[in-house]
Amino acid sequence: MTTSLCDDRFISISENLKKIRDDISEAAVKSGRKPEDVKLMAVTKTVDVKYINYAITECGIDLIGENKVQEFLSKKENLKLDGVEKHLIGHLQTNKVKKIVPFVDMIQSVDSFKLAKAISDEASKLGKTMNVLLEINIGDEESKTGFDKAAFTDSLFEISELPSIKVKGLMTIPPVCDTPSESEKYFSAMSDFYNEIKEGNYPNFDFNILSMGMSGDYKEAIIHGSNLVRIGSSIFGARIYK
Ligand SMILES: *Cc1c(COP(=O)(O)O)cnc(C)c1O
């Protein structure tokens, strides 16, 4: 890669990551865990491949998240993905399942039994098991994707019988709040819910990931038990949608 260091954006990516990692360590320790117990995902939607590659090869990023199937597929040939885990974090339509299952390590945005089944069916065909997270609409917002708690409880048993997925935990995007401390009640509710499900020991559930916290609220999310934060704009700068 020809990295022109004249581009200030490379420098700010590396400085941003330094600060974010310090914050993550501090919040992890505050919540009684070790810094390495909380995983950092770089959210790469709309970000140019040269900046993503820089974050991977120069700054040690080893987990990326993309929202859209098409965007990820068109970027991936140009990404330096050796040793990098790839997760889909955006809403997935069942008709795109076939396109994405072969290429990602986890789908974090499973929000219906129908989608979980489509993923399991496709993974079966490929002879693999797909790791997934179930997305919870913790604020019960009409506009948001994700299971509401009642629908989730109804689907739990069915999902736990699907043969070719492994449910590794939960993901959420809480309602937009005016202050980070307002988000805390949602993070706290998520954490309780996660522990409750984990203790249920469902057949194909292997709970060890609670994915919550983004640029504006990752410290609060970690304090309340998140062990995977998904950070985009605080690493790469404000997104420019084309
Ligand atoms: C875009 C996005 C993020 C990252 O958001 P930032 O506020 O830029 O950190 C995290 N999770 C999901 C599901 C997203 O779509």
The ligand as an SDF file (V2000), in Angstrom:
LIG
                    3D

 15 15  0  0  0  0  0  0  0  0999 V2000
  -23.1100    2.8690   12.0520 C   0  0  0  0  0  0  0  0  0  0  0  0
  -23.2490    1.8850   13.1340 C   0  0  0  0  0  0  0  0  0  0  0  0
  -22.3790    1.8850   14.2430 C   0  0  0  0  0  0  0  0  0  0  0  0
  -21.3020    2.9260   14.4690 C   0  0  0  0  0  0  0  0  0  0  0  0
  -21.8270    4.1790   14.6950 O   0  0  0  0  0  0  0  0  0  0  0  0
  -20.9120    5.4120   15.1610 P   0  0  0  0  0  0  0  0  0  0  0  0
  -21.8350    6.2810   15.9020 O   0  0  0  0  0  0  0  0  0  0  0  0
  -20.3700    6.0330   13.9250 O   0  0  0  0  0  0  0  0  0  0  0  0
  -19.8310    4.8620   16.0190 O   0  0  0  0  0  0  0  0  0  0  0  0
  -22.5460    0.8780   15.1860 C   0  0  0  0  0  0  0  0  0  0  0  0
  -23.4950   -0.0680   15.0670 N   0  0  0  0  0  0  0  0  0  0  0  0
  -24.3380   -0.0970   14.0180 C   0  0  0  0  0  0  0  0  0  0  0  0
  -25.3520   -1.1930   13.9330 C   0  0  0  0  0  0  0  0  0  0  0  0
  -24.2470    0.8730   13.0300 C   0  0  0  0  0  0  0  0  0  0  0  0
  -25.1070    0.8460   12.0040 O   0  0  0  0  0  0  0  0  0  0  0  0
  1  2  1  0
  2  3  1  0
  2 14  2  0
  3  4  1  0
  3 10  2  0
  4  5  1  0
  5  6  1  0
  6  7  2  0
  6  8  1  0
  6  9  1  0
 10 11  1  0
 11 12  2  0
 12 13  1  0
 12 14  1  0
 14 15  1  0
M  END
$$$$
